[in-house]
Amino acid sequence: MAKKIENLKDVSIEDSFKQLDKIISEMDSDKCSIEKSIELYEKGSKILNAVDKKIDKIEKDLKILGK
């Protein structure tokens, strides 16, 4: 991975999905070792957790606006 994400809170949902696509592609490659796969899986999990929190916040904001 060429670009290291320092703070997942500052990354857009769209950019997070792009990162996840890159991770999946790298994991699918025949050259990805088990150790690298585990590292990528952990990174992907962190990105997914950050996206989930962002989506939850957006849903809460929309509920507030809908009242």
N, C-alpha and C positions, 0 to 999 in steps of 0.2 A: 504494500500500500504506500503510495507516494506521499499522500497527504495525511498527516496526523491530526486528529481532531482534539483540540485542547479542552474545549468546553462545549459539551453537547447541547447545553441550553441555548447557545448562540447559533446553532445550525438549524436551518429551516427544515420542515418536514420533507419537502421535495428533495433537498440535498441529502437528508438522511436516507431516503429511499435509494438515491443514486449510490450512496456508500454501500448500502446493503446489496444492491445489484452487483457491485464490484466484488464484494466479499463472496457472494454466491458463485460468481464466475471463477474466482480464484480457487474456491473450495472444489469446484467441479473439474478443475484442471487435473490432469494426470500427474503433474509435477508437485502437487501439494502434499507435503508430508503429514503424518498424523499429528505431530506437534504443532505444525502450522495451522492445521484444520481446527485444533482445539483453541489456539490463539484467536483465529478468525471467528470461531463460534462465540467465544467470550466477548469479543468486540461487537459482534452483531447483536448479541443479547443486550449489551449496554445501550446500543443505538435504539433497539426496539423499545426498551424501557423508557428511554428519553422521549421517543415519539408517542408512546402510550400516555405519558404524563402530559405532553402538549395537547393531545387530542382530548383528554379528560378536562383540561382547563378550558379549551375551546367550547366543549359541550356545556360546561357550567356557565360560561359567559353567555352562550346562546340562550340557556334557560332563563338567566337573569334578564336578558333583553326581551324575552318573550312574555315576561310578566307584565 
